[in-house]
Amino acid sequence: MLAAIPFPDIDPVAVTIPFIDFPIHWYALAYIVGILIGWRIVVRAVNSPRLWPSDTAPMTPKQVEDLLTWIIIGVLLGGRLGFVLFYRPFYYLENPNEILAVWQGGMSFHGGFLGVLLVSFLFCRRHQIPVLSAGDAIAIAVPPALFLGRITNFINGELWGRPTDAPWGVIFPGEVAQFCPGVEDLCARHPSQLYEAELEGLILGIVVLYLVWRRGLFKRPGAAIGVFFAGYGIGRVIVEFFRQPDFQFVMPGNPMGFVLHVDGYGLTQGQLLSLPMIAIGLWLILRARPE
């Protein structure tokens, strides 16, 4: 090991409420703060009619608040069920009582986003809100939560990257994280959580906000959500080359954790789930027309 950065000693518990000894984890704070930031961004957008087709916002600030409640439900249920179905279906088939045990960890972004799409579609149908414009609004709200969520993954020392000898490699805590097969030393790994925070949260968020406020992207319903879909998918595909695959996919003869592979080349589960997002995103961008 040529160089490595020791993992910073950060307590996963951000604060403990006194008297009742109730811990609040960074992960919970990331969800709360990310959702609040996204909510304020969308409220500001609907209060700027000039951004929207015919200079008319598709929702009122009150409807944004109501939609937020639906989205929280979609994130929690979709994220958990997505993890169960996409990553550990056989385990939870044998232990169905643990499916809703979210406090044990295990959430899927792709599942959470599918949950958000479903509840948002139902909300829009119920309140007669244009579905594509609502999707565009959600596209500018999600990146802050993604950024904070990935930072929290790093703080928790989870979802680490593949072994590396890069000078910015990090030695994560835990025997499984530290030692690599065949290496009699601590193992430095890519801080892939920070790569994801930058690509999926910071850069993607800046791009979408710029296109909306400076290039009038909302005037083309479906274009903003298309940019988000394609941007997230591309970022995730790239990061998967540096991210340690989920342990259930790593087998003898398949150290890269591919779920589809031929002659040593293949796709990880994250890449496989991201390709449809890229395709749908590009389709939405190409079909979007000014209104």
C-alpha positions in Angstrom: 0.0 0.0 0.0 1.8 3.2 -1.2 -0.5 5.8 0.3 -3.9 6.0 2.0 -6.0 8.3 4.0 -7.2 7.0 7.4 -11.0 7.1 7.8 -12.1 10.1 9.8 -13.4 9.3 13.2 -17.0 10.6 12.8 -19.7 9.4 15.1 -22.7 8.2 12.9 -24.9 9.7 15.6 -25.2 13.4 14.9 -26.9 14.3 18.2 -28.6 12.7 21.1 -31.7 14.3 22.5 -31.2 14.8 26.2 -33.4 13.3 28.9 -34.9 10.7 26.6 -31.5 9.5 25.3 -32.8 9.4 21.7 -30.0 9.3 19.1 -30.5 11.1 15.7 -28.2 9.7 13.1 -26.6 11.7 10.3 -28.5 9.5 7.8 -31.9 10.7 9.2 -30.7 14.3 9.1 -29.6 14.0 5.5 -33.0 12.8 4.5 -34.7 15.6 6.5 -32.5 18.4 5.3 -32.4 17.1 1.7 -36.2 17.0 1.5 -36.5 20.5 3.1 -34.0 22.0 0.6 -35.7 20.3 -2.3 -39.1 21.6 -1.1 -37.9 25.2 -0.9 -36.3 25.0 -4.3 -39.6 23.8 -5.9 -41.7 26.4 -4.0 -39.4 29.1 -5.3 -39.8 27.6 -8.8 -43.6 27.6 -8.7 -43.5 31.2 -7.4 -41.7 32.1 -10.6 -44.4 31.7 -13.3 -42.0 32.9 -16.0 -40.1 29.5 -15.8 -43.1 27.5 -16.9 -45.1 26.9 -20.1 -47.5 29.8 -20.8 -45.9 31.6 -17.8 -48.2 29.5 -15.5 -46.9 27.2 -12.7 -48.4 23.7 -12.7 -48.8 23.7 -8.9 -49.4 26.0 -6.0 -47.1 26.1 -3.0 -49.7 24.3 -1.0 -49.9 21.5 -3.5 -46.1 21.2 -3.4 -46.4 20.7 0.4 -49.0 18.0 -0.1 -47.0 16.3 -2.8 -44.0 16.3 -0.4 -45.9 14.0 2.0 -46.6 11.6 -0.8 -43.0 11.7 -1.9 -41.7 10.8 1.6 -43.9 7.7 1.6 -42.8 6.8 -1.9 -39.1 7.1 -0.9 -39.4 5.0 2.2 -41.6 2.2 0.8 -40.0 2.2 -2.7 -36.5 2.4 -1.4 -36.9 -0.4 1.0 -38.9 -2.7 -1.3 -36.4 -1.9 -4.1 -33.5 -3.1 -1.9 -35.4 -6.3 -1.0 -36.3 -7.1 -4.6 -33.2 -5.9 -6.4 -30.4 -6.9 -4.0 -31.5 -9.6 -1.5 -34.7 -11.2 -2.6 -33.9 -14.8 -1.4 -32.8 -13.6 2.0 -36.0 -11.7 2.6 -38.1 -14.5 1.1 -36.8 -16.6 4.0 -37.1 -13.8 6.5 -40.2 -11.8 5.5 -40.5 -10.4 9.1 -37.4 -8.3 8.3 -38.7 -6.7 5.1 -39.9 -3.5 6.9 -37.0 -3.4 9.4 -35.5 -0.2 7.8 -33.6 0.5 11.0 -31.3 -2.4 10.1 -30.2 -0.6 6.9 -30.8 -1.3 3.2 -32.4 1.2 0.8 -32.2 1.3 -3.0 -32.1 4.6 -4.9 -33.7 3.0 -7.9 -36.5 1.5 -5.8 -37.0 4.8 -4.0 -37.2 6.7 -7.3 -39.7 4.3 -8.7 -41.8 4.8 -5.5 -41.6 8.6 -6.0 -42.7 8.3 -9.7 -45.7 6.1 -8.7 -47.0 8.3 -5.9 -46.3 11.5 -7.9 -48.3 10.1 -10.9 -51.2 9.2 -8.6 -51.1 12.7 -6.9 -51.1 14.4 -10.3 -54.0 12.4 -11.6 -55.9 13.2 -8.4 -55.3 16.9 -8.6 -55.2 17.3 -12.4 -51.6 18.5 -12.4 -49.6 18.0 -15.7 -47.5 14.9 -15.0 -44.4 16.0 -17.0 -44.2 19.4 -15.4 -44.5 17.9 -11.9 -41.7 15.5 -12.9 -39.6 18.5 -13.9 -40.2 20.0 -10.5 -39.1 16.8 -8.8 -35.9 16.8 -10.9 -34.6 20.0 -9.3 -35.6 18.8 -5.8 -33.8 15.4 -5.7 -30.0 16.3 -6.2 -29.6 18.0 -2.8 -30.9 14.9 -1.0 -28.7 12.7 -3.1 -25.6 14.8 -2.3 -26.3 14.7 1.5 -27.3 11.0 1.4 -24.0 10.0 -0.2 -22.0 12.1 2.2 -23.8 10.2 5.0 -22.9 6.9 3.4 -19.2 8.0 3.7 -19.7 9.1 7.3 -21.2 5.7 8.1 -18.3 3.9 6.4 -20.7 2.0 4.1 -21.0 1.4 0.3 -17.2 1.8 0.0 -15.2 1.5 -3.2 -13.0 -1.1 -4.8 -9.3 -1.5 -3.7 -7.0 1.2 -5.0 -3.4 2.5 -4.7 -4.5 6.1 -5.5 -3.2 8.6 -2.9 -6.8 9.5 -2.0 -7.7 6.0 -1.2 -9.4 5.6 2.2 -9.0 2.9 4.8 -12.5 2.3 6.0 -13.3 0.7 9.3 -14.2 -2.9 9.6 -12.3 -6.1 8.8 -14.2 -6.7 5.6 -13.5 -3.2 4.4 -9.8 -3.1 5.4 -8.4 -6.4 4.1 -8.3 -7.4 0.5 -8.0 -11.0 -0.7 -4.3 -11.9 -1.1 -3.1 -8.7 0.5 -1.4 -8.9 3.9 -2.0 -5.3 4.8 -4.7 -2.8 5.3 -6.6 -2.1 2.1 -7.2 1.4 0.9 -10.4 1.8 -1.2 -12.0 4.4 -3.5 -14.2 6.8 -1.5 -16.9 6.0 -4.1 -19.6 7.6 -1.9 -17.9 11.0 -2.4 -17.7 10.3 -6.2 -21.4 9.7 -6.2 -22.1 12.8 -4.1 -20.2 14.9 -6.6 -21.6 13.4 -9.8 -25.2 12.5 -8.8 -25.7 15.4 -6.4 -23.5 18.4 -6.8 -22.8 18.4 -10.6 -26.1 17.1 -11.7 -28.0 19.5 -9.4 -26.0 22.5 -10.7 -26.6 21.4 -14.4 -30.4 21.0 -13.9 -30.8 24.3 -12.0 -28.8 26.2 -14.6 -30.8 24.7 -17.5 -34.1 25.6 -15.7 -33.3 29.1 -14.5 -31.0 30.2 -17.4 -32.1 28.2 -20.4 -35.8 27.9 -19.8 -35.9 24.1 -19.6 -39.3 24.0 -17.8 -40.8 25.5 -21.0 -40.3 22.1 -22.5 -42.3 19.7 -20.3 -40.4 16.5 -19.6 -36.9 17.9 -20.5 -35.7 18.5 -16.9 -36.7 15.1 -15.6 -35.1 13.7 -18.7 -31.8 15.4 -18.0 -32.0 14.1 -14.4 -32.8 10.6 -15.5 -29.9 10.5 -18.0 -27.5 12.4 -15.8 -28.1 10.2 -12.8 -27.8 7.0 -14.9 -24.6 8.1 -16.5 -23.1 9.1 -13.2 -24.1 5.8 -11.6 -22.7 3.7 -14.4 -19.3 5.5 -14.1 -19.2 5.2 -10.3 -20.0 1.5 -10.4 -16.5 0.9 -11.9 -15.0 2.2 -8.6 -17.7 0.9 -6.2 -17.4 -2.4 -4.3 -20.2 -4.6 -5.5 -22.8 -5.9 -3.1 -21.4 -9.0 -1.4 -24.2 -11.3 -2.6 -23.1 -10.7 -6.2 -19.3 -11.5 -5.6 -18.6 -15.1 -6.3 -15.6 -17.3 -7.4 -14.8 -16.4 -11.0 -16.8 -13.2 -10.7 -14.9 -10.8 -8.4 -16.3 -7.7 -10.0 -19.8 -8.7 -8.9 -21.3 -8.6 -12.4 -24.9 -9.8 -12.7 -24.5 -10.1 -16.5 -21.1 -11.0 -17.8 -19.2 -12.6 -20.7 -15.5 -13.3 -20.8 -14.7 -11.1 -17.9 -16.8 -8.1 -19.0 -20.3 -7.3 -17.8 -22.7 -5.1 -15.9 -23.2 -4.7 -12.1 -26.7 -4.5 -10.7 -26.4 -0.7 -10.3 -25.4 -0.4 -14.0 -28.1 -2.7 -15.1 -30.7 -0.7 -13.3 -29.3 2.6 -14.5 -29.3 1.8 -18.3 -33.2 2.1 -18.5 -32.9 5.5 -16.8 -30.5 6.7 -19.4 -32.7 5.5 -22.3 -35.9 7.0 -20.8 -34.1 10.2 -20.0 -32.8 10.6 -23.6 -36.2 9.8 -24.9 -37.8 12.4 -22.7 -35.3 15.1 -23.8 -35.7 14.3 -27.5 -39.5 14.4 -27.4 -39.8 17.5 -25.3 -41.3 20.4 -27.1 -41.9 24.1 -26.1 -45.5 24.8 -25.0 
